[in-house]
Amino acid sequence: MKSLSRSIEITVISAEDLSIHGRPIKNNAFVVVQTAPDATRSTSVDTTGGTYPSWNEMLELPLPQESQFVRVEVQCRTSSGAKAVGGANVPVSDFAEGWIPNGYLTFLSYRLRKWNGERNGIINLSIRVKGKGDHVAPSMEGTFCSRSSSSSNYCGGGVAIGVPVMRGKESRVN
């Protein structure tokens, strides 16, 4: 079986509401991203953002075919070394499988959790898959197309999800 290579461009945009030991962090936050045991990259240190740091920094990492998650961890530099603020496991299926084509830019936000499971902020990211992979766009098999008298084309056959909206008395269903 031939090995297919792919990588991701992950832009670490910002984080929100970060704290250590119940106190808001003041500065020196950075993010470590890991796609495999030997594939780790980190952002620069944000020295001014405090509890709401901003990086807007793009990192490129290999994404092995067997990867199920991308680990994202916010850390804070202190005088005694780096301390973990919180982390999130980003499922690869959120940005690289199903109906999402390769090359599509996906914006995501995840709740950060401390090692004990407590909530500790939010991380905002964008991810784009690059390169070859086993992702294949869904088949158009089973769709139908017709041409109406109003000269517009209609193709369908997929699943549609809708939310009913009430617009006053005339929309009331008995």
C-alpha positions in Angstrom: 0.0 0.0 0.0 1.4 3.4 -1.0 1.9 5.9 1.8 0.0 9.2 1.2 1.4 12.3 2.8 -0.7 15.2 4.1 -0.1 18.1 6.4 -2.1 20.7 8.2 -1.7 24.5 8.4 -3.1 25.3 11.8 -3.4 29.0 12.7 -3.6 29.6 16.4 -5.7 32.7 16.5 -6.4 33.5 20.2 -7.5 32.2 23.6 -10.1 33.4 26.1 -10.5 33.4 29.8 -7.2 31.7 30.9 -6.2 31.2 34.5 -3.7 29.3 36.7 -4.8 28.2 40.1 -8.0 30.2 39.8 -6.2 33.5 39.0 -6.1 35.1 35.6 -2.8 34.8 33.8 -1.0 38.0 33.2 1.2 37.2 30.2 3.7 34.8 28.7 1.1 32.3 27.2 2.0 30.1 24.2 0.5 27.1 22.5 2.0 23.7 21.7 0.4 21.7 18.9 1.0 18.0 18.4 -0.1 15.7 15.5 2.1 12.7 16.3 4.6 11.8 19.1 7.5 13.2 16.9 5.5 16.1 15.3 5.2 19.1 17.7 5.3 22.8 17.0 4.7 25.8 19.3 3.8 29.5 18.9 5.7 32.4 20.1 5.0 33.7 23.6 2.3 36.4 23.9 3.6 38.9 26.4 0.8 41.4 26.3 -2.6 39.6 26.0 -2.9 38.4 29.6 -6.1 36.3 30.1 -7.0 36.9 26.4 -3.8 36.2 24.5 -3.6 36.5 20.7 -1.1 34.9 18.4 -2.5 34.7 14.9 0.4 32.4 14.1 0.4 29.7 11.4 2.1 26.4 12.1 2.5 23.6 9.6 2.7 20.0 10.8 2.5 16.6 9.2 -0.8 14.8 9.7 -0.3 11.0 9.7 -3.2 9.0 8.1 -3.8 7.1 11.4 -4.2 10.4 13.4 -7.5 10.7 15.1 -6.8 13.9 17.1 -4.6 16.9 17.1 -3.5 17.9 20.6 -3.5 21.6 21.4 -2.2 22.8 24.7 -1.9 26.3 26.1 1.0 26.8 28.5 2.3 29.8 30.4 6.0 30.6 31.1 6.7 31.3 34.7 9.9 31.8 36.7 9.7 28.1 37.7 9.2 26.9 34.0 6.3 26.3 31.7 3.0 25.5 33.4 0.0 23.8 31.6 -3.0 26.1 31.5 -5.3 23.7 29.5 -5.6 21.5 26.5 -8.0 20.1 23.9 -8.0 17.1 21.6 -9.2 18.3 18.2 -10.8 15.4 16.3 -9.4 15.1 12.8 -13.0 14.4 11.6 -13.8 18.1 12.5 -11.6 19.4 9.7 -10.5 16.6 7.4 -13.2 14.0 6.8 -16.7 13.6 5.5 -18.0 16.5 3.5 -15.0 18.8 4.1 -12.7 18.9 1.0 -8.9 19.1 1.3 -7.8 22.7 1.2 -10.9 24.1 2.9 -10.2 26.5 5.7 -12.1 25.5 8.8 -12.5 27.8 11.9 -12.9 26.1 15.2 -13.2 26.9 18.9 -12.6 24.4 21.7 -13.1 24.4 25.4 -9.7 24.0 27.2 -9.5 21.5 30.1 -7.0 21.2 32.9 -5.5 17.8 33.5 -8.2 17.1 36.1 -11.0 17.9 33.6 -12.0 21.3 34.9 -12.8 24.0 32.3 -10.2 26.6 31.7 -10.8 28.9 28.8 -11.3 28.6 25.1 -8.9 28.3 22.1 -9.7 29.7 18.7 -8.1 28.0 15.6 -8.3 27.7 11.9 -7.1 24.5 10.1 -6.5 23.7 6.5 -5.5 20.2 5.2 -2.8 20.2 2.5 -1.4 17.5 0.4 -2.6 14.1 -0.6 -4.8 12.0 1.7 -7.4 9.3 1.6 -10.2 12.0 1.7 -12.5 11.6 -1.3 -15.3 14.0 -1.8 -18.7 12.4 -1.4 -20.2 10.8 -4.4 -22.9 12.5 -6.4 -24.5 9.1 -7.1 -28.2 9.0 -6.4 -28.7 12.7 -7.1 -31.2 13.9 -9.6 -31.3 16.9 -11.8 -34.2 18.5 -13.6 -35.0 21.5 -15.5 -38.1 23.4 -14.6 -40.1 25.6 -16.9 -38.6 28.7 -15.2 -35.3 27.7 -16.9 -33.4 27.1 -13.6 -31.6 23.9 -12.9 -32.3 21.8 -9.8 -30.0 19.1 -8.5 -30.8 17.3 -5.3 -30.9 13.9 -3.6 -29.0 14.7 -0.3 -30.1 15.2 3.2 -31.6 18.6 4.2 -32.0 19.8 7.7 -34.3 22.7 8.5 -35.5 24.6 11.5 -39.2 25.7 11.5 -39.6 29.4 12.0 -42.9 30.9 13.2 -43.9 34.2 11.7 -47.0 35.3 13.5 -50.6 34.1 13.3 -50.7 33.2 9.6 -48.0 30.5 10.2 -50.0 28.8 12.9 -50.5 25.1 12.3 -53.8 23.7 13.7 
